[in-house]
Amino acid sequence: MSPPNVQAQARAPGAHLADRPAILQHATQRLLIGDQWGPAASGKSFDSFNPATGEVIARLAEGDASDIDRAVQAARLAFNGEWSQWKPYDRQRLLLRIHDLIDKNFEELALLETLDMGAPVQRTLGLRRYISQLIMFYAGQTINVAGATLPNSLPGNITTLSLKAPVGVVGGIIPWNGPLISQWWILGPVLATGCTAVMKPAEDASLSVLRIAELLREAGMPAGVVNVVTGQGGVAGAALAEHPDVDRIAFTGSTETGRKIIRASASNIKRLQLELGGKSPDILFADADLDVAVPGAAMAAFNNTGQICYAGTRLFVQRSVQEQVLERLTTFSRTLRVGNGIDPKVQLGPIVSAKQLDNVMRYIDIGSKEGATLASGGKRLQGGDFGEGFFVEPTVFGNVSNDMTIAQEEIFGPVISVIPFDDAEHALSLANDIDYGLGGAVWTRSLSTAMKVSHGIKAGTIWVNCYGQIDPGVGFGGYRMSGYGWKGGPQHVDAFLYQKAVYLNLD
Ligand code: ADP
């Protein structure tokens, strides 16, 4: 799963950090359906926790299939209504107004995300410029929705052209590891193309999606264009994936849930975009600049507390520098400040939930049992400043072989496995010996090694001497069990359109 692993820029916090976002009082226990904010039809709700303290911070409406049905009807009504008459420049102006409102409210949004899913304010505040660029990119794309005039070899006087039309109602199923960003990979193309959406945020992190929905309406987005139904994945999410009047699903989450969505989508042959799990290789050659490569590789795995789908969790290190890299890596990981992300000095926040924490601790245990060497970290941090939060030390395993469980399965925590290799062929054979294909990286001073590895890694996104940067105009995508459907770039917008061929007999 994934939000882009953007390098967060530290910023001095303002007085806003002392204020709890207003949405914690007024917007919880409410769904947005059409122009109405209201409770789930069943009246049910569930707790949302701050993972840094274990405290309940909000109660969310627990939407189910009937709420999803109401939201899809509202989205269909909006799709066929006034919204369908909006011109490209109207949608562009709306996106620019939304951009300005998001920017104006950004500190509140960043704080909300920190309280909701634990990412430090250092990271969430640092996302401001990136989210601004994302929205600006999609605002620019509104005027790029175009077909073509095509040559043909038909007899007679027939002109052929293609038209593009919005696919319709999009179901957006969002992960918990960075909803502040990841919702834009859906909202951006939806609003740019004239589609409508029903958003189903993750049960562990719904608040920034609710707050942004308020801002969308404040910016003048017509009722029903974006609807939000909070609730459980297996209930509200499954109902959205199955709904016969949803045309496309944009999903980011686990490979296992991706499989369920593929099955559910068969009912009406939905279009799908799936960004799924990863176990990305990060290949460090002996000729790399270790002063840059070691911290870079460490943060490739530890950023967002390892809760990034394309985290570089398998660090392949050329054998001649293996000991040196392991030593530097453990030294670096011990300098990382773990804690409640509300503290601007904190670099790594908690794991999102008690369930995920258990999962991470279970993998750390398996790593040791299967014979990997625990070089640093490995413990849950509790008591004192950590209280009952879901914290774990950044963890480095040495002496890992690529077939161990910790090198094959997605852990989604701050755990890096160091695996030695001899030469580029060896590194690539290990790197590609995995079911996933999301990201990959190479650290080297040699251009030919960099290109050889970029060609050789079987994954959708490759970084050379850097990790995790994503530009909205370039985008990223997956391969194999990491899913399909490019995010970002003009082809992303194109995937929210369908094409018609028009054969025009002019005789
Ligand atoms: P994780 O296991 O890490 O929580 P998931 O893939 O389960 O990741 O969650 C990603 C998103 O998918 C969340 O919004 C979740 O509610 C939703 N989800 C979970 N199960 C289903 C399902 N069966 N159908 C549709 N959406 C689901």
Boltz pocket constraint, residues with backbone or C-beta under 6 A from the ligand:
constraints:
  - pocket:
      binder: B
      contacts: [[A, 1], [A, 173], [A, 174], [A, 175], [A, 176], [A, 200], [A, 201], [A, 202], [A, 203], [A, 231], [A, 232], [A, 233], [A, 234], [A, 235], [A, 236], [A, 237], [A, 238], [A, 239], [A, 241], [A, 252], [A, 253], [A, 254], [A, 255], [A, 257], [A, 258], [A, 260], [A, 261]]
      max_distance: 6.0
